[in-house]
């Protein structure tokens, strides 16, 4: 009897030991212990800023983070300020960065000592789209009208966009090459300023992301001419693409998050799961549908491969522009 009791007690102790051994993995699961800095490599009011603050609001509303998210704009030097800041935060588990395509182009154009391959990929949330816009007061109704008007102005046509070498200027260069036109490019700090400049008559056209121009469009103050997408956007079912008009111009901008070099694996897992949950919320689905974003969640090594492939593509675009 004593032998059976001892054996059972031993088995119980072994089971308890097994549970105790398993417990640290759960107990030691990484969680933030202070507010999380969300660096935005663009100025206030543009698409990147709007999205970052939307993410902050959804995360807070849905309780996806145990600590607050604090957006911080560092758009100086076409995002160079943000890139250098993240480089200096190596190993920091409480800093993440919202990226756009200047994530590739700024280090290619300017020697800032940053190699994006060293940063930690977290999540790509969507691909943002580009549309050619004019003011609703303009007589331009079609792409042919646009090209004819630009040619008639002989280089004095003003195209508003974000900083030189950033996405808007790349798209503008693509249009100049495709149509044999020449414009005067007028750079602004952010997409919000660009959208306002068009409505204020300070520029003749823009290639704003729909989310940046949507308020003015819904107010009847701006007019879309064509989209730089492979297929028509559901948000603008009557808007033709450049491709269907005979000009295969397609360009998108990634909306992603990365961490600094050597971010702890537990923190990477935490943020990846946070954004995965965010990508499944109704608020995010509604926003992407209304603002003409293409939701496309990607993480890990696949995301890093995507970043490096896009860096190579943008290096080629910049070479063709004579900017690198």
TANORDA-V98341 format. One record per backbone hydrogen bond with DSSP energy under -0.5 kcal/mol. CO is the residue of the C=O (numbers start at 1). NH is the residue of the N-H. Records with the same first field share a line. If there is no record, write none. Layout:
CO = NH, NH
//
This chain:
1 = 5
2 = 6
3 = 7
4 = 8
5 = 9
6 = 10
7 = 11
8 = 12
9 = 13
10 = 14
11 = 15
12 = 16
13 = 17
14 = 18
15 = 19
16 = 20
17 = 21
18 = 22
19 = 23
20 = 24
22 = 25, 26
23 = 26, 27
24 = 28
26 = 29
35 = 37
36 = 38, 70
37 = 39, 96
38 = 72
39 = 41, 98
40 = 42, 74
43 = 46
46 = 50
47 = 51
48 = 52
49 = 53
50 = 54
51 = 55
52 = 56
53 = 57
54 = 58
55 = 59
56 = 60
57 = 61
58 = 62
59 = 63, 64, 65
60 = 63
68 = 36
69 = 71
70 = 38
72 = 40
74 = 82
75 = 78, 79
76 = 81
77 = 80
79 = 83
80 = 84
81 = 85
82 = 86
83 = 87
84 = 88
86 = 89
87 = 90
89 = 92
92 = 95
94 = 37
95 = 260
96 = 39
97 = 99, 258
98 = 41
99 = 256
100 = 103
101 = 104, 105
102 = 106
104 = 108
105 = 109
106 = 110
110 = 112
114 = 116
115 = 118
116 = 119
119 = 121
120 = 259
123 = 125, 257
124 = 298
125 = 296
126 = 128, 255
127 = 294
128 = 253
130 = 228
131 = 133
132 = 225, 226
133 = 206
134 = 223
135 = 138
142 = 146
143 = 147
144 = 148
145 = 149
146 = 150
147 = 151
148 = 152
149 = 153
150 = 154, 155
151 = 154
153 = 156
157 = 159, 184
158 = 160, 204, 205
159 = 186
160 = 207
161 = 188
163 = 166
166 = 169, 170
167 = 171
168 = 172
169 = 173
170 = 174
171 = 175
172 = 176
173 = 177
174 = 178
175 = 179
176 = 180, 181
182 = 155
183 = 185
184 = 159
185 = 187
186 = 161
188 = 163
189 = 43
190 = 194
191 = 195
192 = 196
193 = 197
194 = 198
195 = 199
196 = 200
197 = 202, 203
198 = 201
205 = 160
206 = 133
208 = 131
209 = 212, 213
210 = 214
213 = 217
214 = 218
215 = 219
216 = 221, 222
217 = 220
221 = 136
223 = 134
226 = 132
227 = 229, 242
228 = 251
233 = 236
234 = 237
236 = 239
238 = 240
240 = 227
241 = 245
242 = 247
243 = 246
247 = 249
248 = 250
253 = 128
254 = 256
255 = 125, 126
256 = 99
257 = 122, 123
258 = 97
259 = 120
260 = 263
261 = 91
264 = 267, 268
265 = 269
266 = 270
267 = 271
268 = 272
269 = 273
270 = 274
271 = 275
272 = 276
273 = 277
274 = 278
275 = 279
276 = 280
277 = 280
278 = 281
281 = 285
282 = 286
283 = 287
284 = 288
285 = 289
286 = 290
287 = 291
288 = 293
293 = 295
294 = 127
298 = 124
299 = 302, 303
300 = 304
301 = 305
302 = 306
303 = 307
304 = 308
305 = 309
306 = 310
307 = 311
308 = 312
309 = 313
310 = 314
311 = 315
312 = 316
313 = 317
314 = 318
315 = 319
316 = 320
317 = 321
318 = 322, 323, 324
319 = 322
//
